[in-house]
Amino acid sequence: MAIPRDFINELIARIDIVDLIDRKVPLKKAGKNHSACCPFHSEKSPSFTVSRDKQFYHCFGCGAHGNAIDFVMEYDRLEFVDAIEELAGQLGLAVPREQGTGKRPDQGLSRDLYELMEEANLFYQSQLRQHPDKKKVVDYLAFRGLSDEVVEQFGIGFAPDGWDGLLGRYRQNQAAQDKLLTAGMLIANDNGKRYDRFRDRLMFPIRDRRGRVVGFGGRVLGDGTPKYLNSPETPIFHKGNELYGLYELKQKHRDPQHVLIVEGYMDVVALAQFGVDYAVASLGTSTTAEQFQLLVRSAKQVICCYDGDQAGRDAAWRALETALPLLKPGDQVKFMFLPQGEDPDTMVRKIGKEAFEALMHNALLLPEFLFDTLSNNHGSDKGALAKQAISLIEKVQDTVLQNLLLENLAHKLGMNSSEDLKKKLGFAVNKAKPLNAKGLQGRGTPLRLAIALLVQNPSLGFGLIEQPALERLQMPGIELLAHLLEITREQSLNSAQLLELHREHEQKSTLTKLAQWDHQVADENVLPEFKQTLIWLNNQYIEQLYQELSLKQTLTKDEKIQLTKLIAIMKGTSK
C-alpha cells in the first residue's frame, strides 16, 4: 500500500466516528452507543448502531459494519485510497506516500493534471457562452431538446474549431503544455508541433466519483468523423474504471433503487432531460468488471440497455459473463433491448418517460436472458446447452443465485430438481466459509472469547507480559490470538485501528464478526474474564506438554524434573 500505515492509524485515532456519521445520518443516544435507521438498507426501526468506544458501526439488519474509512467508502461510494484522502481533507492533512514499487502515479503530477482538467472544463463552458460560433452550438442543444438546467448539471461545453483554442491559453507556459499533453488534451505530431485534441465539438466532462474532471467526450457538431472522440488513457483517466454520469447520478440520488447503463453520453443526458436521471454510460467500451462493481455498489438493481440487433445481444452477453462472478446476495441485473434502429436518446423522445420506464420494468431478469440465449444458440442440443450453462453457473459466487440458475437448468433439461442435476453432473455448489474457519470453534470456547475480548478492547493487550506458552500451544486458531497480543502489547489501539491493520488479512472477516459478537461479559468483568482465558490457555499448554513427556520412552534428567513439576502443578489445579 502506498499510504504509510502509521498515517492511517493516526487518521482513525483523530476522526470521531460518531461525529462523522452524525453529519450524514442523524444519530440518537442509545445507552452507551448511538443509533439510527440504517443508511444502507430500508428499515422502519433503527438497527444501525455506532460505538464511540470502539469507533465502529454495525447494522443488525443488513450486516453493514466497519470503521470510519469503511463508512466513507460505503456511504460516499469511494475506493479505499479516495476515502483516506476524503477523511484527511476533513482534518486538513496531506496524505503522505511511501516510496517503492506499486505506488500510485506521482501525486504532484496528478494534482496538477486535475487542476488543468478543471481549467479546461471551465474554458469549454465559457466558450459555450462567449464564442462567436456559440449560436450553432446553442441551436444544436435546442434541436436536441436539452435545457439550460441539464446543460449546467452535466457541465456541457464547447471546444471551438481551430488548432489552438485551448493551447493558446498556455502559449507562454511550457510546463502546463507538457502536462496537457500528458492529460490527453493536446496532441503532438511527428514534427513535435502541438495542437488541440478536441476541435469543433460538444464537450462532455467525465468526472470520477469525487467529482474531479478526469477526461472528456467530444461529439462532433457537423458531419465530421469520428462522431464521438474520447480522452485517451492517462495517469488520472482509465476508462474501464469510470462511468460517465455516475457522479451526477449520486448528486441527485443518495441511495438509488436502480441504475440504467447505456452506451453514449448523449443517451445519459437526454434521459436526464426526460426525468430518467439515473443513467450512466460505459464510455464506449464493453462493461468491465470494475464498472460492474461500481454499478452493483451504487444500486441493488442494474438494468443494462442495448440495441435489439445481434451486436446489442452480443454486447449484453459479454456483460452477463462479466457480471456473473461479481454478483452478491441481493444484487439484481436485468437486460433491456430497444427496437432495432433506436437508442435510449431517440426512444425516450419518442415514447416519453413513463413508457420508457415501463420497458425497463419489463426487462429480462438475468436467468431469463441467460437461458433464452442458450436455447437460441443450441436449439434442441441439450448436452451443449448444459455444458455451457454449467461452465457459467460454476463462476457464480452468490449461492442463492447459483441455486436459482441450477433450478432453471434442471427445468430446461427435464429433470425433477436441481439436486438430481447436481448428482448427475457432479456439480459442487459454492459454500460460504464458516465463521470459525481456521479452527475458531463454537461460541463458548475460551480461545474465541479471548480473541473477541481483545478485538473489542485492544487495551487489554497493552503492556501485557509475553505469553510464550501460547506460541507453543497446539490449538487451531491460537496463532491469531498470539498475533493480536503481539500487536496490542506494543501500541495503544482502539478496535477500529486494530481492524484497519487487518484490512488485507486472511482473518479479516473472522475478526470483524468477533468485533460485533455479543459475548455477554459485563464491562466491569472484561479484564478478569480475559485474564481467566489466558490462564486456561496456559494450563492447556501444561496439559499438552505433560502428554508429550508422558508418551516418551526415555526422558533426560531435565525432562524428568520438568515432568515432576508438571505433575505437581496438575495435582494442584485439580484440587
C-alpha positions, 0 to 999 in steps of 0.5 A: 500500500502506498499510504504509510500505515502509521498515517492511517492509524493516526487518521482513525485515532483523530476522526470521531466516528460518531461525529462523522456519521452524525453529519450524514445520518442523524444519530440518537443516544442509545445507552452507551452507543448511538443509533439510527435507521440504517443508511444502507438498507430500508428499515422502519426501526433503527438497527444501525448502531455506532460505538464511540468506544470502539469507533465502529458501526454495525447494522443488525439488519443488513450486516453493514459494519466497519470503521470510519474509512469503511463508512466513507467508502460505503456511504460516499461510494469511494475506493479505499485510497479516495476515502483516506484522502476524503477523511484527511481533507476533513482534518486538513492533512496531506496524505503522505506516500511511501516510496517503492514499487506499486505506488500510485502515479506521482501525486504532484503530477496528478494534482496538477493534471486535475487542476488543468482538467478543471481549467479546461472544463471551465474554458469549454463552458465559457466558450459555450457562452462567449464564442462567436460560433456559440449560436450553432452550438446553442441551436444544436442543444435546442434541436436536441431538446436539452435545457439550460438546467441539464446543460449546467448539471452535466457541465456541457461545453464547447471546444471551438474549431481551430488548432489552438483554442485551448493551447493558446491559453498556455502559449507562454507556459511550457510546463502546463503544455507538457502536462496537457499533453500528458492529460490527453488534451493536446496532441503532438505530431511527428514534427513535435508541433502541438495542437488541440485534441478536441476541435469543433465539438460538444464537450462532455466532462467525465468526472470520477466519483469525487467529482474531479474532471478526469477526461472528456467526450467530444461529439462532433457538431457537423458531419465530421468523423469520428462522431464521438472522440474520447480522452485517451488513457492517462495517469488520472483517466482509465476508462474501464474504471469510470462511468460517465454520469455516475457522479451526477447520478449520486448528486441527485440520488443518495441511495438509488433503487436502480441504475440504467447503463447505456452506451453514449453520453448523449443517451445519459443526458437526454434521459436526464432531460426526460426525468430518467436521471439515473443513467450512466454510460460505459464510455464506449467500451464493453462493461468491465468488471470494475464498472460492474462493481461500481454499478452493483455498489451504487444500486441493488438493481442494474438494468443494462440497455442495448440495441435489439440487433445481434451486436446489442445481444452480443454486447449484453452477453459479454456483460452477463459473463462479466457480471456473473462472478461479481454478483452478491446476495441481493444484487439484481441485473436485468437486460433491456433491448430497444427496437432495432434502429433506436437508442435510449436518446431517440426512444425516450423522445419518442415514447416519453418517460413513463413508457420508457420506464415501463420497458425497463420494468419489463426487462429480462431478469438475468436467468431469463436472458441467460437461458433464452440465449442458450436455447437460441444458440443450441436449439434442441442440443441439450448436452451443449446447452448444459455444458455451457450453462454449467461452465457459467453457473460454476463462476457464480459466487452468490449461492442463492443465485447459483441455486436459482440458475441450477433450478432453471437448468434442471427445468430446461433439461427435464429433470425433477430438481436441481439436486438430481442435476447436481448428482448427475453432473457432479456439480459442487455448489459454492459454500460460504466459509464458516465463521470459525474457519481456521479452527475458531470453534463454537461460541463458548470456547475460551480461545474465541472469547479471548480473541473477541475480548481483545478485538473489542478492547485492544487495551487489554493487550497493552503492556501485557507480559509475553505469553510464550506458552501460547506460541507453543500451544497446539490449538487451531486458531491460537496463532491469531490470538498470539498475533493480536497480543503481539500487536496490542502489547506494543501500541495503544489501539482502539478496535477500529485501528486494530481492524484497519491493520487487518484490512488485507488479512486472511482473518479479516472477516473472522475478526470483524464478526468477533468485533460485533459478537455479543459475548455477554461479559459485563464491562466491569468483568472484561479484564478478569474474564480475559485474564481467566482465558489466558490462564486456561490457555496456559494450563492447556499448554501444561496439559499438552506438554505433560502428554508429550513427556508422558508418551516418551520412552526415555526422558533426560534428567531435565525432562524428568524434573520438568515432568515432576513439576508438571505433575505437581502443578496438575495435582494442584489445579485439580484440587 
